[in-house]
Amino acid sequence: MSDGEMKPSLQRPVAPMVGASRPVVTPIMPSVVYASDCPDALDAQYEGRVFGHTYAREGHPNADLLARRVAAMEGLEDGITLGSGMAAVTAVLLGLCRSGDHVLGADQLYGRSLRMMKEDLPRLGIATSLADPTDARAFAAAIRPETRMVLVEVVSNPTLRVADIDGIAAACKDKGVLLVVDNTFTTPAAIRPLEHGADIVLHSVTKLLAGHSDVTLGWVGAKDRALLDAMRVFAVTTGLTASPFDCWLAERGLATFDLRFARAQETAQRLGAHLAGQKGVTRVLYPTRPDHPDSARAQGLLQGRGGNMLSFEIEGGRPAANAFARAAEGIAFAPTLGDVGTTLSHPASSSHRALTPEGRAALGISEGFFRVSVGLEDPQALIACFDAGLSAARQV
């Protein structure tokens, strides 16, 4: 099986028997508590001799089922479903690190991951630093003797740079450091990081995996069972619990994931090609476009799968950006991604607003810079919406 190719899986998992038949759709099991027959039976359950549930904070059927579904997509047998993508990040960073450790992160992580790196971990005695993940040598040089783990995203937000995962993985292995990959942007349809040397992989299931902007969930898995168990204990202790209803909705979303990914990716490629030829558009960023700075790496690492995310920049600064967003009717202006509908994000006023203008400029984020999460609309109708926005921006 080639990198990025997902194993086939049942679209509908087997549900429990009810009499002589079973439900086609997984039942929602909202119970907070589960009863056992006697103390001996409870002991057997806690000691792992029999399977069962006790209290929903420690796990419940819908969370377990979703965890196994996502794990299969990443080439694992099991994982942990958590209450959000940031709950997954927290389970990794705080479940596995202690005071005196060092965490090295990519310099373009998701905004809240960066905040945790810069503000929360240091106050707990965990040192942090950032490096450019597109330069494996520089990244390796930033690893210290006390480095516990490295945290990267395969494709960065919002400039869509492609990390040298293979090079970073080799450095981590050489120095005995855990490699953690946030695979939210790329998803297992584009790459399975564990096959490229990662030790831990995590997701914001909220995004493209669930795909309908109606759940808030996260997931984390690990090659080493001891690491997974340590993160599970931390998650149970701190209450990073996933809702049964959200898990049920996310399972429904996974049933159409392959179709949604393929359609959105195809439309993103068409939209990027169209935008690149429009007056007033200064650049278009899409990982597999020939003019992308990491195009060669994207073609090899992602097997040509650029995904559903693209970014572009227009002339005219903030006034033009306001005009574009107002005129592109039918496209939600919202700092999210992975929905069935296309969404438009403006990093300078949302995800990266805390940075100085100079800091944003260093990352290549101007007032005319937009990030697009491409959905399932008719491609020509979507292009017409963008053309309306561009026409309005040119008039500013």
Disulfide bonds with the S-S distance in Angstrom:
none
